[in-house]
Amino acid sequence: MKNMNQSGFTLIELMIALTLGLILVAVAIQLLISGQVNYRIQTSASSLQDSGVFGVNYVTKNIRLANHGNAGAMNDESLYGGIVLSNQTSGSATPLADGNLKGLKVGTAVLTGTNLISANLNNDSALSTYQKSDQLVIMYQAPMNTFTCDGKKVKGPEKTNTSYAKGWYIIERYYINKDTTKNEANLNCSSAMFVATGETVPQTYESTTISAVNTLTSNYASNAGEMIAKNVEYMRVQLIIRNSDGSTRTLGINQYNAIPISATVTHRPAVIGVNLGWLVRSTEKVAMAEKTNFAVLDQTITAPSDGYMRHVYTTTIALRNGGLGDIIQ
């Protein structure tokens, strides 16, 4: 009987093959984990940019329209325009000066309440450990047929051979809207429109009809509006003002409204610009998120060590329609 030679793997060869296989599996697992971490980091960074960069650009475009349709410098006495810093009246002199919202109504009720104007420490931020966020309210005349910040269609000026009708006025309120069920917050904007005194009414554009002058289409203070930027946890607003001697300085909104009116200072100074600061949070948690203290303009916010990435976005907006070189005496 002929002998048959048999060949195969020795025990040592099998052990070497298993070891190499385990090394390859470990490398593959490490690459998978690294890829997932990198994906979360990129997703988080992308969400920060979406809310921060694009959100700031969108808001800046609208804020630059503040006081459009009005002439001269703006302050807390400017009717129908600018940064809304006062309600029906303003100042502390006797008699009180007219405010930015003088004569404006919702239905037959004259506008009242502090939530209608720009203010520091006005709305809850994302977390109760943060200080309250600021609110910015602006007013301007539509330069053309356009949309408000929350998507309402607005009628612009109309000119014919025999007549000229001004565009509708727009009020926009930018504020932090907290979601109490998720411990997060978003930047929202609500708006309203009206036709100024001296214009013909009723006026209709698309599906909106305004039947009386100085009467808002809605109460923008009680309307949540639409989300502009997601996961904006905190907002700070500062005013850039021009003093009577031509110098400039930066104040918080409440500091501006606290400037005393006297026999020598009969009007508050002109507002020529706005500083805007946001603290934005990522949508995904990442292991590398360790920073907890953030400087948002002149305020420091301490965030929890919860794994979310956070970044501060700031911008300075020159109010082109506010008489950049004008001085209010």
For each residue, the residues with C-beta under 8 A, 3 or more apart:
1:
2:
3:
4:
5:
6:
7:
8:
9: 13 14 17
10: 13 14
11: 14 15
12: 15 16
13: 9 10 16 17
14: 9 10 11 17 18
15: 11 12 18 19
16: 12 13 19 20
17: 9 13 14 20 21
18: 14 15 21 22
19: 15 16 22 23
20: 16 17 23 24
21: 17 18 24 25
22: 18 19 25 26
23: 19 20 26 27
24: 20 21 27 28
25: 21 22 28 29
26: 22 23 29 30
27: 23 24 30 31
28: 24 25 31 32
29: 25 26 32 33
30: 26 27 33 34
31: 27 28 34 35
32: 28 29 35 36
33: 29 30 36 37
34: 30 31 37 38
35: 31 32 38 39
36: 32 33 39 40
37: 33 34 40 41 286 287
38: 34 35 41 42
39: 35 36 42 43
40: 36 37 43 44 284 285 286
41: 37 38 44 45 286 288 309
42: 38 39 45 46
43: 39 40 46 47 282 283 284
44: 40 41 47 48 282 283 284 285 286 289 308 309
45: 41 42 48 49 282 309
46: 42 43 49 50
47: 43 44 50 51 230 231 282 283 284
48: 44 45 51 52 280 281 282 309 310 311
49: 45 46 52 53 54
50: 46 47 53 54 55 229 230
51: 47 48 54 55 187 229 230 231 232 278 280
52: 48 49 55 56 229 278 280 311 313
53: 49 50 56 57 313
54: 49 50 51 57 58 229
55: 50 51 52 58 59 187 228 229 232 278 280 313
56: 52 53 59 60 229 276 278 313 315
57: 53 54 60 61
58: 54 55 61 62 228 229
59: 55 56 62 63 149 174 187 189 228 229 276
60: 56 57 63 64 276 315 317
61: 57 58 64 65
62: 58 59 65 138 149 172
63: 59 60 66 136 138 274 276 317 319
64: 60 61 317 318 319 320 321
65: 61 62 68 138 140 143 321
66: 63 74 81 82 83 138 139 140 319 321 322
67: 70 74 78 81 82 139 140 319 321 322
68: 65 81 140 141 143 321
69: 80 81 140 141 143 166 167 169 321
70: 67 74 78 79 80 81 82 141 321
71: 323
72: 323 326
73: 78 242 270 271 272 322 323 326 327 328
74: 66 67 70 78 81 82 83 270 271 319 321 322 323
75: 78 82 85 267 268 269 270 271 328
76: 85 86 90 91 97 99 100 256 257 268
77: 86 90 91 97 98 99 100 267 268
78: 67 70 73 74 75 81 82 100
79: 70 98 100 102
80: 69 70 139 141 169 196
81: 66 67 68 69 70 74 78 100 139 140 141 321
82: 66 67 70 74 75 78 85 100 138 139 271 319 322
83: 66 74 100 118 136 137 138 239 271 274 319
84: 100 101 116 117 118 137 138 139 171
85: 75 76 82 90 100 117 118 253 256 257 271
86: 76 77 89 90 91 99 100 101 117 257
87: 90 99 100 101 111 112 113 114 116 117
88: 98 99 101 102 103 110 111 112
89: 86 96 97 98 99 102
90: 76 77 85 86 87 96 97 98 99 100 268
91: 76 77 86 96 97 261 267 268
92: 96 260 261
93: 96 97 261 266
94:
95:
96: 89 90 91 92 93
97: 76 77 89 90 91 93 267
98: 77 79 88 89 90 102
99: 76 77 86 87 88 89 90 102
100: 76 77 78 79 81 82 83 84 85 86 87 90 117 139
101: 84 86 87 88 104 111 116 117
102: 79 88 89 98 99
103: 88 110 197 214
104: 101 110 111 194 214 215 216
105: 108 109 110 111 214 215 216
106: 109 111 192 215 216 218 219
107: 215
108: 105
109: 105 106 112
110: 88 103 104 105
111: 87 88 101 104 105 106 116 216
112: 87 88 109 116
113: 87 116 221
114: 87 117 119 122
115: 122 135 221 222
116: 84 87 101 111 112 113 137 173 220 221
117: 84 85 86 87 100 101 114 135 137
118: 83 84 85 134 135 136 137 237 253
119: 114 122 134 135 253 254
120: 134 237 252 253 254 255
121: 131 132 133 134 254
122: 114 115 119 132 133 134 135 175
123: 132 133 134 135 175 176 177 178
124: 128 132 133 176 178 185
125: 130 131 132 133 176 178 185 233 234 235
126: 130 176 178 183 184 185 231 233 234 281
127: 130 183 233 303 304
128: 124
129: 302 304
130: 125 126 127 133 233 234 301 303
131: 121 125 234 299 301
132: 121 122 123 124 125
133: 121 122 123 124 125 130 175 176 185 234 235 236
134: 118 119 120 121 122 123 235 236 237 252 253
135: 115 117 118 119 122 123 173 174 175 237
136: 63 83 118 173 174 175 235 237 274 276
137: 83 84 116 117 118 171 172 173 174 220
138: 62 63 65 66 82 83 84 171 172 174
139: 66 67 80 81 82 84 100 169 170 171 172
140: 65 66 67 68 69 81 169 170 321
141: 68 69 70 80 81 166 167 168 169 170 196
142: 145 146 154 155 156 157 167 168 169 170
143: 65 68 69 146 156 157 167
144: 156 157 167
145: 142 153 154 155 156 205
146: 142 143 153 154 156
147: 151 152 153 154
148: 151 152 154 170 172 189 191 193
149: 59 62 172 174 189 191 225 226 228
150: 189 190 191 225 226
151: 147 148 226
152: 147 148 191 193 208 217
153: 145 146 147 205 206 207 208
154: 142 145 146 147 148 167 168 170 193 205
155: 142 145 158 167 168 203 205
156: 142 143 144 145 146 167 168
157: 142 143 144 164 165 166 167
158: 155 163 164 165
159: 163 164 165
160: 163 164
161:
162:
163: 158 159 160
164: 157 158 159 160
165: 157 158 159 199 200 203
166: 69 141 157 196 199
167: 69 141 142 143 144 154 155 156 157
168: 141 142 154 155 156 193 194 195 203 205 210
169: 69 80 139 140 141 142 193 194 195 196
170: 139 140 141 142 148 154 191 192 193
171: 84 137 138 139 191 192 193 194 216 220
172: 62 137 138 139 148 149 189 190 191 220
173: 116 135 136 137 189 190 191 220 221 225
174: 59 135 136 137 138 149 187 188 189 228 235
175: 122 123 133 135 136 187 188 189 190 235
176: 123 124 125 126 133 185 186 187 188 232 233 234 235
177: 123 185 186 187 188 224 227
178: 123 124 125 126 184 185
179: 182 183 184 185 186
180: 183
181:
182: 179
183: 126 127 179 180
184: 126 178 179 231 233 281
185: 124 125 126 133 176 177 178 179 231 232 233 234
186: 176 177 179 227 228 229 230 231 232
187: 51 55 59 174 175 176 177 227 228 229 232 235 278
188: 174 175 176 177 224 225 226 227 228
189: 59 148 149 150 172 173 174 175 225 226 228
190: 150 172 173 175 220 221 223 224 225 226
191: 148 149 150 152 170 171 172 173 220 225
192: 106 170 171 216 217 218 219 220 223
193: 148 152 154 168 169 170 171 208 210 216 217
194: 104 168 169 171 210 213 214 215 216 217
195: 168 169 199 201 203 210 212 213 214 215
196: 80 141 166 169 199 213 214
197: 103 213 214
198: 213
199: 165 166 195 196 203 213
200: 165 203
201: 195 210 211 212 213
202: 209 210 211 212
203: 155 165 168 195 199 200 209 210
204: 208 209 210
205: 145 153 154 155 168 208
206: 153
207: 153
208: 152 153 193 204 205 217
209: 202 203 204
210: 168 193 194 195 201 202 203 204 215 217
211: 201 202 215
212: 195 201 202 215
213: 194 195 196 197 198 199 201
214: 103 104 105 194 195 196 197
215: 104 105 106 107 194 195 210 211 212
216: 104 105 106 111 171 192 193 194 219 220
217: 152 192 193 194 208 210
218: 106 192 223
219: 106 192 216 222 223
220: 116 137 171 172 173 190 191 192 216 223 225
221: 113 115 116 173 190
222: 115 219
223: 190 192 218 219 220
224: 177 188 190
225: 149 150 173 188 189 190 191 220
226: 149 150 151 188 189 190
227: 177 186 187 188 230
228: 55 58 59 149 174 186 187 188 189
229: 50 51 52 54 55 56 58 59 186 187 232 278 280
230: 47 50 51 186 227 283
231: 47 51 126 184 185 186 280 281 282 283
232: 51 55 176 185 186 187 229 235 278 279 280 281
233: 125 126 127 130 176 184 185 279 280 281 301 303 310
234: 125 126 130 131 133 176 185 278 279 296 301
235: 125 133 134 136 174 175 176 187 232 276 277 278 279
236: 133 134 275 276 277 278 296 297 298 299
237: 118 120 134 135 136 252 253 274 275 276 277
238: 250 251 252 253 274 275 277 297 298
239: 83 250 251 252 253 256 271 273 274 275
240: 248 249 250 271 272 273 274 275 316
241: 248 249 250 251 256 269 270 271 272
242: 73 246 247 248 269 270 272 326 327 328
243: 246 247 248 249 269 327
244: 269 327 328 329
245:
246: 242 243 327
247: 242 243
248: 240 241 242 243 272
249: 240 241 243
250: 238 239 240 241 275
251: 238 239 241 255 256
252: 120 134 237 238 239 255 256 298
253: 85 118 119 120 134 237 238 239 256 257
254: 119 120 121 257 258
255: 120 251 252 258 259
256: 76 85 239 241 251 252 253 259 268 271
257: 76 85 86 253 254 268
258: 254 255
259: 255 256 265 268 269
260: 92 265
261: 91 92 93 265 266 267 268
262: 265 266
263: 266
264:
265: 259 260 261 262 268
266: 93 261 262 263 329
267: 75 77 91 97 261 328 329
268: 75 76 77 90 91 256 257 259 261 265 328
269: 75 241 242 243 244 259 327 328
270: 73 74 75 241 242 322 323 326 327 328
271: 73 74 75 82 83 85 239 240 241 256 274 319 322
272: 73 240 241 242 248 318 319 322 323 324
273: 239 240 316 317 318 319
274: 63 83 136 237 238 239 240 271 316 317 319
275: 236 237 238 239 240 250 297 314 315 316 317
276: 56 59 60 63 136 235 236 237 314 315 316 317
277: 235 236 237 238 296 297 299 312 313 314
278: 51 52 55 56 187 229 232 234 235 236 296 312 313 314
279: 232 233 234 235 294 296 301 303 310 311 312
280: 48 51 52 55 229 231 232 233 310 311 312 313
281: 48 126 184 231 232 233 303 308 309 310
282: 43 44 45 47 48 231 285 286 289 308 309 310
283: 43 44 47 230 231
284: 40 43 44 47 308 309
285: 40 44 282 289 306 307 308
286: 37 40 41 44 282 289 307 308 309
287: 37 307
288: 41 309
289: 44 282 285 286 307 308 309 310
290: 305
291: 294 303 310
292: 302 303 304 305
293: 300 301 302 303
294: 279 291 300 301 302 303 310 312
295: 299 300 312
296: 234 236 277 278 279 299 300 301 312 314
297: 236 238 275 277 314
298: 236 238 252
299: 131 236 277 295 296
300: 293 294 295 296
301: 130 131 233 234 279 293 294 296
302: 129 292 293 294
303: 127 130 233 279 281 291 292 293 294 306 308 310
304: 127 129 292
305: 290 292
306: 285 303
307: 285 286 287 289
308: 44 281 282 284 285 286 289 303
309: 41 44 45 48 281 282 284 286 288 289
310: 48 233 279 280 281 282 289 291 294 303
311: 48 52 279 280
312: 277 278 279 280 294 295 296
313: 52 53 55 56 277 278 280
314: 275 276 277 278 296 297
315: 56 60 275 276
316: 240 273 274 275 276
317: 60 63 64 273 274 275 276
318: 64 272 273 324
319: 63 64 66 67 74 82 83 271 272 273 274 322 324
320: 64 324
321: 64 65 66 67 68 69 70 74 81 140
322: 66 67 73 74 82 270 271 272 319 326
323: 71 72 73 74 270 272 326
324: 272 318 319 320
325:
326: 72 73 242 270 322 323
327: 73 242 243 244 246 269 270
328: 73 75 242 244 267 268 269 270
329: 244 266 267
